[in-house]
Amino acid sequence: MYQMLTNVTYIGKLTYKDEIHEGQHQAIVDPEVFKEVGESLRKNGRSALLKATTSFNGMLRGILRCAKCDRAMRHTTTGRAAKRYRYYECGKAEKQGYDSCPSPSIPAKQIESFVVDELRVFANDDQLIRDIYERCHEQNREDVDLQTREADSLAKFLKDDHAEMTHLVAPAAGPDLIEATQSRIDKNEARLKELREAIANHRPIRVSHASIRKTLGELDEAWDTIPPRERCRLMELLIERIDYDGVEGTLDITFHPAGLASLGQDGNFARHITETLN
């Protein structure tokens, strides 16, 4: 790919030793586009190009954790050129050596396939669906309660700050203290406005057992057609964390109820997944 993007043949030129000469063939790429691509490659480096092609292959990046060490497992690769070996590595093992973790790494394809298979099983798990349903509504209530408590707290702070400002306007007050207080007031007022709008616009979550089951079932059917990059984003939306215990050979998956609910509130999985991933 790098050689193709830097090949001057495409702009009607030829390379002889270290020199570039005008060719007699017609250019098939706009020289300005070729120049912009070249500048981008020089800016980001060849290694960045390789990284760009592989960075989204780690489907469980950011959500997979080593249960024994309670550390995130980083997606990484080894090998050369096209022969890359992908795996997830415990953060403790990465920093302190493989002897520091009883299960320092696991092949990426192996654990990703296992997680996808588990999602397919969950689509027919009545108890899991009930748990997700209950957690969706519980989290919905918790979100509003947290916003309300934060708004009440900010309103109190603002009242105190405004009272303080009436004393700071005296000639003896330092300009730095006045500026700092006013900056804090502006920031808190903006946040309070944001919270009050969120609370006022809040709508009860509309998700049912049937819509959750339908969403998981359609996810199973559509999985093979979803591009790798979107699979990563979908995993982040659906799953809060995965705890992998390499010693016991267990995998504990914690769902993101709000994420699942956002894909299945009205049962239209296809529309929701398109809007969410775009």
Secondary structure, DSSP 8 states (H G I E B T S, - for coil): -HHHHT-GGGGTEEEETTEEEE-SS--SS-HHHHHHHHHHHHHHHHHHHHHHHHTT--TTTTTEEETTTTEEEEEEEEEETTEEEEEEEEHHHHHH-GGGSSS-EEEHHHHHHHHHHHHHHHTT-HHHHHHHHHHHHHHHHHHHHHHHHHHHHHHHHHHHHHHHHHHHTSTTS-HHHHHHHHHHHHHHHHHHHHHHHHHHT-------HHHHHHHHHHHHHHGGGS-HHHHHHHHHHHEEEEEEETTTTEEEEEE-HHHHHHHHSSS-HHHHHHHHH-
